[in-house]
């Protein structure tokens, strides 16, 4: 069955975890998919408000599934599905975290609030990539007025987390980093969040390709007709036995899509659309023409200082001006492209 939707994780799959860079090959590949009307769904453990707006502008996803599947939004940002954690469970979590002196925080509908822990705040900021991604709670009562979708603890042992979750059967946990755990509704996972988007698109899982690198991607990778695991991810995800692709900065998305025949497999300019090729080519022409113009200008100056106003001096000046004009014209084409 033909692929009609691509579901892709963000951190470690679409963008590099350390630098948060989005490779040009990924942008070009997704633009190519749109020519075949293949829909794009971002599925992330991040909150919707912490996703870089520049990333959204570059990818233009049809839907965004965030907070491990707890929230699903359409292209306009409208929430079309969400699963909140019950208030009594939030209170139980708070008491447990404080009793064990654990740093803890909450993903809410408007921001991520750290109730306790400077170390946790710094970790969340580092993982997500900008300082506004996690802020300290003012009065530690915001959970009373805002929906809570995810509860976070730092430096907790696996045994402690398992013990807490076992007392609350409607909850489950996921270790997103060593000693760092998300605790959320058992019914929440990326696959269930994506179900909402796929239903709106009238697309089945048999028509889906998915890519991920962490344990929170397992459910969606299992359900997709075609699934790829990105190298460098959590060891447990390799047990799925799915084909591997390279990390983001090694063009992993483009390579996986190329293997499935969804984008051209040729490298470099062949992955780009015509406008991007034009920009890149004209960018090179600007640099080359500018350098040649400067070289002729230096040659004319050298000729004048040694021999005076000779015919060669005039020739070098003329060539310098011609190359400067070519650089300017290439620059204008680049700007229009």
C-alpha positions as MATLAB code, in Angstrom:
seq = 'XXXXXXXXXXXXXXXXXXXXXXXXXXXXXXXXXXXXXXXXXXXXXXXXXXXXXXXXXXXXXXXXXXXXXXXXXXXXXXXXXXXXXXXXXXXXXXXXXXXXXXXXXXXXXXXXXXXXXXXXXXXXXXXXXXXXXXXXXXXXXXXXXXXXXXXXXXXXXXXXXXXXXXXXXXXXXXXXXXXXXXXXXXXXXXXXXXXXXXXXXXXXXXXXXXXXXXXXXXXXXXXXXXXXXXXXXXXXXXXXXXXXXXXXXXXXXXXXXXXXXXXXXXXXXXXXXXXXXXXXXXXXXXXXXXXXXXXXXXXXXXXXXXXXXXXXXXXXXXXXXXXXXXXXXXXXXXXXX';
ca = [
       0.000    0.000    0.000;
       1.293    3.463   -0.877;
       2.634    5.728    1.880;
       0.330    8.690    2.487;
       1.735   10.042    5.772;
       5.132   10.463    7.416;
       5.289   10.509   11.218;
       8.585   11.760   12.548;
      10.045   12.365   15.986;
      11.913   15.658   16.509;
      14.913   15.358   18.856;
      17.509   12.915   17.577;
      15.436   12.098   14.488;
      14.559   15.312   12.677;
      17.063   17.584   14.436;
      20.403   16.914   16.119;
      20.077   16.492   19.891;
      23.222   18.415   20.757;
      23.180   21.336   18.336;
      19.399   21.376   17.610;
      20.291   21.860   13.936;
      17.775   20.944   11.243;
      19.603   19.551    8.180;
      18.808   21.049    4.802;
      18.334   17.545    3.393;
      15.375   17.028    5.761;
      13.696   20.268    4.682;
      14.223   19.471    1.005;
      12.967   15.901    1.440;
       9.760   17.003    3.135;
       9.159   19.577    0.400;
       9.528   16.753   -2.098;
       6.982   14.629   -0.204;
       4.423   17.404   -0.493;
       4.571   17.127   -4.274;
       3.042   13.663   -3.806;
       0.556   14.983   -1.217;
       2.176   12.926    1.571;
       1.116   14.389    4.925;
       3.656   15.160    7.664;
       2.979   14.638   11.365;
       5.514   15.670   14.001;
       5.321   13.401   17.071;
       7.414   14.558   20.002;
       7.890   14.303   23.732;
       8.285   18.071   23.746;
       5.481   20.428   24.620;
       3.847   22.180   21.681;
       4.934   25.582   23.011;
       8.616   24.596   23.225;
       8.936   23.605   19.562;
      11.039   26.191   17.753;
       8.834   28.350   15.510;
      11.576   28.340   12.871;
      11.329   24.538   12.760;
       7.559   24.699   12.287;
       8.009   27.289    9.507;
      10.593   25.131    7.746;
       8.655   21.856    7.968;
       5.040   23.153    7.963;
       3.605   19.965    9.498;
      -0.017   19.033    8.894;
      -0.385   17.979   12.549;
       1.734   18.153   15.703;
       1.435   15.450   18.352;
       3.208   16.627   21.502;
       3.930   15.626   25.115;
       4.309   11.980   24.074;
       0.843   11.951   22.514;
      -1.130   13.810   25.178;
      -1.934   16.714   22.833;
      -2.751   16.729   19.113;
      -2.992   19.981   17.147;
      -3.810   20.765   13.552;
      -1.835   23.017   11.205;
      -3.538   26.127   12.585;
      -2.601   25.222   16.170;
      -6.098   24.159   17.190;
      -6.187   21.376   19.792;
      -8.205   18.487   18.347;
      -7.359   15.953   21.049;
      -5.855   15.951   24.551;
      -5.585   13.700   27.630;
      -5.037   15.411   30.983;
      -3.807   13.869   34.237;
      -6.457   13.867   36.963;
      -5.956   16.452   39.696;
      -5.884   13.887   42.517;
      -3.035   12.019   40.788;
      -1.098   15.280   40.448;
      -1.484   15.842   44.203;
      -0.294   12.287   44.945;
       2.726   12.863   42.714;
       3.541   16.114   44.492;
       3.487   14.482   47.910;
       5.612   11.576   46.695;
       8.213   13.836   45.040;
       8.476   16.060   48.112;
       8.666   13.108   50.518;
      11.605   11.704   48.541;
      13.140   15.178   47.981;
      13.061   14.722   44.218;
      13.364   17.612   41.803;
      10.099   17.752   39.887;
       8.228   19.676   37.213;
       5.032   19.648   35.141;
       4.217   20.055   31.467;
       1.036   22.125   31.461;
      -1.054   23.666   28.711;
       0.808   26.992   28.736;
       4.344   26.290   29.980;
       6.637   23.819   31.729;
       6.844   24.736   35.407;
       9.620   23.521   37.678;
       8.260   23.248   41.213;
      11.580   22.178   42.703;
      15.095   21.862   41.313;
      17.561   24.129   39.551;
      19.336   21.079   38.145;
      16.119   19.834   36.530;
      15.418   23.263   35.075;
      18.893   23.375   33.466;
      18.470   19.840   32.104;
      15.125   20.656   30.478;
      16.520   23.845   28.975;
      19.528   21.968   27.594;
      17.406   19.184   26.133;
      14.943   21.523   24.445;
      17.410   24.205   23.447;
      16.101   27.540   24.690;
      15.810   29.274   28.058;
      12.038   29.770   27.941;
      11.382   26.012   27.719;
      11.208   25.603   31.518;
      10.572   28.241   34.189;
      10.338   28.176   37.953;
       6.904   28.040   39.541;
       5.830   31.222   41.299;
       3.540   29.760   43.968;
       3.554   25.993   43.189;
      -0.208   26.099   42.737;
      -0.447   26.485   38.982;
      -1.526   22.847   38.661;
      -4.811   23.805   40.335;
      -5.734   26.201   37.524;
      -4.099   24.597   34.466;
      -4.288   21.125   32.900;
      -1.294   18.895   33.627;
      -0.243   16.523   30.839;
       3.066   15.214   32.132;
       4.925   14.937   35.461;
       8.727   14.898   35.570;
      11.241   13.788   38.194;
      15.033   13.947   38.231;
      17.568   11.617   39.869;
      14.941    9.082   40.879;
      15.782    5.404   40.944;
      13.865    3.097   38.639;
      12.634    1.149   41.675;
      11.186    4.310   43.228;
       9.358    5.260   40.049;
       8.020    1.728   39.550;
       6.783    1.705   43.140;
       4.903    4.986   42.691;
       3.347    3.971   39.380;
       2.306    0.569   40.726;
       0.102    2.352   43.262;
      -1.633    4.294   40.484;
      -2.636    1.847   37.732;
      -3.814    4.604   35.373;
      -0.253    5.987   35.127;
       2.905    4.819   33.398;
       6.476    6.089   33.147;
       9.172    6.585   30.536;
      12.873    7.272   31.135;
      13.727   10.091   28.716;
      17.285   10.508   30.032;
      19.404    8.674   32.590;
      17.633    9.050   35.947;
      15.023   11.395   34.443;
      11.461   10.135   34.134;
       8.197   11.260   32.554;
       5.097   10.038   34.374;
       1.784   10.317   32.532;
      -1.504    8.616   31.716;
      -1.184    4.982   30.670;
      -3.413    5.684   27.665;
      -0.964    8.305   26.390;
       1.599    7.407   23.764;
       2.616    8.805   20.419;
       0.655    6.177   18.512;
      -2.609    7.092   20.247;
      -1.915   10.786   19.735;
      -1.230   10.177   16.050;
      -4.479    8.182   15.782;
      -6.336   11.462   16.226;
      -4.424   13.072   13.362;
      -4.687   10.041   11.080;
      -8.432    9.815   11.668;
      -8.802   13.463   10.671;
      -6.774   12.763    7.532;
      -8.654    9.500    6.776;
      -5.328    7.648    6.623;
      -4.688    4.166    8.055;
      -1.497    2.915    9.734;
      -0.946    0.717    6.663;
      -0.269    3.958    4.789;
       2.222    5.381    7.319;
       6.012    5.596    7.485;
       7.478    6.509   10.890;
      10.944    7.364   12.213;
      12.126    7.611   15.818;
      15.076    7.068   18.134;
      13.746    6.699   21.680;
      11.519    4.437   23.768;
       8.584    6.854   23.481;
       8.603    6.139   19.730;
       8.153    2.374   20.082;
       4.325    2.251   19.857;
       4.147    4.354   16.698;
       7.030    2.466   15.070;
       5.260   -0.832   15.742;
       1.990    0.371   14.213;
       3.447    2.007   11.112;
       3.615   -0.002    7.897;
       7.209    1.193    7.444;
       9.366    2.059   10.452;
      12.974    3.216   10.749;
      15.109    3.505   13.880;
      17.621    6.358   13.922;
      21.119    5.448   15.066;
      22.388    6.842   18.361;
      19.090    6.444   20.193;
      18.000    4.485   23.253;
      19.346    0.880   23.252;
      15.886   -0.612   23.890;
      14.551    0.637   20.568;
      16.921   -1.626   18.632;
      15.055   -4.667   19.948;
      12.265   -3.842   17.475;
      14.462   -5.214   14.705;
      13.534   -2.404   12.326;
      15.879   -1.057    9.638;
      18.317    1.633   10.771;
      19.079    5.014    9.296;
      21.728    7.616   10.107;
      21.570   10.510   12.537;
      19.971   13.816   11.433;
      23.212   15.584   10.490;
      24.178   12.571    8.381;
      20.958   12.969    6.362;
      19.167   10.066    8.067;
      15.663   11.157    7.089;
      16.574   11.717    3.441;
      18.347    8.348    3.272;
      15.392    6.465    4.768;
      12.923    8.159    2.440;
      15.256    7.461   -0.475;
      15.385    3.743    0.361;
      11.585    3.667    0.245;
      11.530    5.449   -3.105;
       9.766    8.520   -1.679;
      12.526   11.019   -2.538;
      15.401   10.924   -5.053;
      18.415    9.023   -3.761;
      20.920   11.335   -5.460;
      22.926   13.458   -3.062;
      23.369   17.188   -2.614;
      21.598   19.345   -5.214;
      19.412   16.499   -6.471;
      17.599   16.503   -3.109;
      16.789   20.184   -3.406;
      13.897   21.729   -5.225;
      14.556   24.138   -8.100;
      14.387   27.289   -5.973;
      16.888   25.932   -3.463;
      19.240   24.866   -6.262;
      19.062   28.363   -7.702;
      19.822   29.956   -4.344;
      22.771   27.659   -3.756;
      24.215   28.121   -7.249;
      23.804   31.887   -7.181;
      25.350   31.984   -3.722;
      28.469   30.349   -5.164;
      28.501   32.755   -8.116;
      28.373   35.741   -5.778;
      31.412   34.511   -3.861;
      33.427   33.550   -6.949;
      32.644   36.740   -8.866;
      33.460   38.900   -5.843;
      36.816   37.187   -5.344;
      37.754   37.569   -9.039;
      36.705   41.233   -8.984;
      38.894   41.840   -5.934;
      41.833   40.041   -7.600;
      41.602   42.264  -10.698;
      41.339   45.346   -8.477;
      44.544   44.367   -6.675;
      46.262   43.683  -10.012;
      45.270   47.140  -11.305;
      46.590   48.802   -8.161;
      49.852   46.904   -8.440;
      50.173   47.889  -12.150;
      49.572   51.578  -11.373;
      52.097   51.645   -8.510;
      54.868   50.030  -10.597;
      54.274   51.236  -14.164;
      51.634   53.954  -13.916;
      48.523   54.297  -16.066;
      49.255   51.617  -18.666;
      46.885   49.761  -20.963;
      47.045   46.789  -18.591;
      45.890   49.056  -15.757;
      42.789   49.954  -17.775;
      42.166   46.310  -18.662;
      42.372   45.194  -15.029;
      40.026   47.962  -13.909;
      37.506   47.050  -16.605;
      37.624   43.349  -15.708;
      37.240   44.159  -12.010;
      34.122   46.238  -12.714;
      32.646   43.533  -14.969;
      33.109   40.854  -12.288;
      31.666   43.162   -9.636;
      28.591   43.641  -11.844;
      28.250   39.867  -12.284;
      28.453   39.406   -8.519;
      25.722   41.995   -8.031;
      23.424   40.358  -10.610;
      23.950   36.918   -9.038;
      23.148   38.410   -5.632;
      19.879   39.847   -6.945;
      18.888   36.464   -8.401;
      19.659   34.799   -5.096;
      17.457   37.262   -3.247;
      14.552   36.717   -5.639;
      14.828   32.903   -5.567;
];
